[in-house]
Amino acid sequence: MTNVEFERVTVIGAGTMGAGIAQVCAQAGAAVTLNDVSQDFVDRGLGTIRKFLDKGVEKGKVTEADREATLSRVEPVLDVAAAVQSADLVIEAVPESLELKNDVFSRVAGHCSSSAVLATNTSSLSLQKVFGGIAEPGRCIGMHFFNPVPIMKLLEIVRLQSTDSGVVERVQSFAGQLTKEAILVHDSPGFATSRLGVCLGLEAIRMVEAGVASPVDIDKAMELGYRHPMGPLKLTDLVGLDVRLAIAEYLDEELDSPAFGVPQLMRDMVAQGKLGQKSGQGFYDWSD
Ligand SMILES: NC(=O)c1ccc[n+]([C@@H]2O[C@H](COP(=O)([O-])OP(=O)(O)OC[C@H]3O[C@@H](n4cnc5c(N)ncnc54)[C@H](O)[C@@H]3O)[C@@H](O)[C@H]2O)c1
């Protein structure tokens, strides 16, 4: 085993994010336990990891030996108590629901060591609320990864007022071992990334609504004029209009700023099932 900052990592939730997080932790040399609510979901997560590594091998970015070593370091465990009992770090990646995350952390905290670091991958929820009631709040922190996790360089580390500096330092060091660039943000609605990203996306939608320019031209304005790799409307299509709508409503309530008011066009499109890439139609046509 290598000198990885956290030797035993448990990832709760084996979906889009959880599978990617498990993969990068295993690639860094940690022994990873992957937990989900059913065997099917865990198998799907393991399948995602295998597919990603296979592609890496095809492209010559991952050796066959690394692929096998990474896969051998990910162990699926369905029982939460067994999954977390020897973890040094638990990373939660279940769907974006405060109730669900509270439930997961109350069960995790009851079974893991009191020194285990507890991290959430929430993209916008208040960490104060996610970790509400956890004993030893100094060990609680946000580790906000981006999709697809093995490719995206950013790790947004979110600290609560109560987070121990030593825990922040360990997570920063671990981020380096995961080959991520970390930024450090204080717990506040939407952190740095979702707050700015959603703000830009909402304004772009208001501009479509007002007929300022076409979606293609609004996106080009940011891509070519400001060197954004992708325009805000295409990004909204990729993330999903329903997902962004939920975050916008949350930020609108928490930040009480007109910048986060949800445009009627967005509500209409979600009501019509125009959710972006996943539904085949959004600001762009994704049907073929
Ligand atoms: N998808 C993204 O682009 C993205 C980016 C950054 C952050 N996030 C955040 O990451 C988190 C997960 O998002 P996702 O896109 O991976 O969701 P997902 O729906 O793909 O995966 C969630 C997984 O959690 C599992 N799950 C549900 N309840 C559980 C429980 N009680 N115990 C264990 N597993 C449980 C589900 O079965 C599912 O496999 C959310 O908080 C989301 O906001 C998502």
The ligand as an SDF file (V2000), in Angstrom:
LIG
                    3D

 44 48  0  0  0  0  0  0  0  0999 V2000
  -23.9660   14.4110  -11.4040 N   0  0  0  0  0  0  0  0  0  0  0  0
  -23.2210   15.5100  -11.3190 C   0  0  0  0  0  0  0  0  0  0  0  0
  -22.8310   16.1170  -12.3300 O   0  0  0  0  0  0  0  0  0  0  0  0
  -22.7680   16.0170   -9.9650 C   0  0  0  0  0  0  0  0  0  0  0  0
  -21.6540   16.8670   -9.8890 C   0  0  0  0  0  0  0  0  0  0  0  0
  -21.2030   17.2820   -8.6120 C   0  0  0  0  0  0  0  0  0  0  0  0
  -21.8790   16.8790   -7.4790 C   0  0  0  0  0  0  0  0  0  0  0  0
  -22.9910   16.0780   -7.6040 N   0  0  0  0  0  0  0  0  0  0  0  0
  -23.6540   15.6730   -6.3610 C   0  0  0  0  0  0  0  0  0  0  0  0
  -23.2790   14.3320   -6.0820 O   0  0  0  0  0  0  0  0  0  0  0  0
  -24.3420   13.6510   -5.3920 C   0  0  0  0  0  0  0  0  0  0  0  0
  -24.6950   12.3870   -6.1620 C   0  0  0  0  0  0  0  0  0  0  0  0
  -25.0870   12.7210   -7.4600 O   0  0  0  0  0  0  0  0  0  0  0  0
  -25.0790   11.6390   -8.6520 P   0  0  0  0  0  0  0  0  0  0  0  0
  -25.2580   12.4180   -9.9140 O   0  0  0  0  0  0  0  0  0  0  0  0
  -23.9140   10.7080   -8.5190 O   0  0  0  0  0  0  0  0  0  0  0  0
  -26.4150   10.8410   -8.3290 O   0  0  0  0  0  0  0  0  0  0  0  0
  -26.8550    9.3940   -8.8760 P   0  0  0  0  0  0  0  0  0  0  0  0
  -28.3350    9.3870   -8.8340 O   0  0  0  0  0  0  0  0  0  0  0  0
  -26.1580    9.0710  -10.1640 O   0  0  0  0  0  0  0  0  0  0  0  0
  -26.2760    8.3830   -7.7710 O   0  0  0  0  0  0  0  0  0  0  0  0
  -26.7290    8.3470   -6.4500 C   0  0  0  0  0  0  0  0  0  0  0  0
  -26.5630    6.9280   -5.9250 C   0  0  0  0  0  0  0  0  0  0  0  0
  -26.8500    6.9410   -4.5310 O   0  0  0  0  0  0  0  0  0  0  0  0
  -27.5520    5.7520   -4.2330 C   0  0  0  0  0  0  0  0  0  0  0  0
  -28.2640    5.8930   -2.9730 N   0  0  0  0  0  0  0  0  0  0  0  0
  -29.4670    6.4710   -2.7250 C   0  0  0  0  0  0  0  0  0  0  0  0
  -29.7670    6.3940   -1.4160 N   0  0  0  0  0  0  0  0  0  0  0  0
  -28.7340    5.7480   -0.8050 C   0  0  0  0  0  0  0  0  0  0  0  0
  -28.4530    5.3520    0.5210 C   0  0  0  0  0  0  0  0  0  0  0  0
  -29.2860    5.6210    1.5010 N   0  0  0  0  0  0  0  0  0  0  0  0
  -27.3000    4.6890    0.7720 N   0  0  0  0  0  0  0  0  0  0  0  0
  -26.4260    4.4050   -0.2250 C   0  0  0  0  0  0  0  0  0  0  0  0
  -26.6470    4.7580   -1.5040 N   0  0  0  0  0  0  0  0  0  0  0  0
  -27.7660    5.4250   -1.8090 C   0  0  0  0  0  0  0  0  0  0  0  0
  -28.4650    5.5540   -5.4390 C   0  0  0  0  0  0  0  0  0  0  0  0
  -28.9410    4.2150   -5.4950 O   0  0  0  0  0  0  0  0  0  0  0  0
  -27.5290    5.9290   -6.5820 C   0  0  0  0  0  0  0  0  0  0  0  0
  -26.7990    4.8110   -7.0610 O   0  0  0  0  0  0  0  0  0  0  0  0
  -25.4790   14.6770   -5.2870 C   0  0  0  0  0  0  0  0  0  0  0  0
  -25.3950   15.3140   -4.0460 O   0  0  0  0  0  0  0  0  0  0  0  0
  -25.1670   15.6570   -6.4110 C   0  0  0  0  0  0  0  0  0  0  0  0
  -25.6930   16.9440   -6.1640 O   0  0  0  0  0  0  0  0  0  0  0  0
  -23.4380   15.6290   -8.7970 C   0  0  0  0  0  0  0  0  0  0  0  0
  1  2  1  0
  2  3  2  0
  2  4  1  0
  4  5  1  0
  4 44  2  0
  5  6  2  0
  6  7  1  0
  7  8  2  0
  8  9  1  0
  8 44  1  0
  9 10  1  0
  9 42  1  0
 10 11  1  0
 11 12  1  0
 11 40  1  0
 12 13  1  0
 13 14  1  0
 14 15  2  0
 14 16  1  0
 14 17  1  0
 17 18  1  0
 18 19  2  0
 18 20  1  0
 18 21  1  0
 21 22  1  0
 22 23  1  0
 23 24  1  0
 23 38  1  0
 24 25  1  0
 25 26  1  0
 25 36  1  0
 26 27  1  0
 26 35  1  0
 27 28  2  0
 28 29  1  0
 29 30  1  0
 29 35  2  0
 30 31  1  0
 30 32  2  0
 32 33  1  0
 33 34  2  0
 34 35  1  0
 36 37  1  0
 36 38  1  0
 38 39  1  0
 40 41  1  0
 40 42  1  0
 42 43  1  0
M  CHG  2   8   1  16  -1
M  END
$$$$
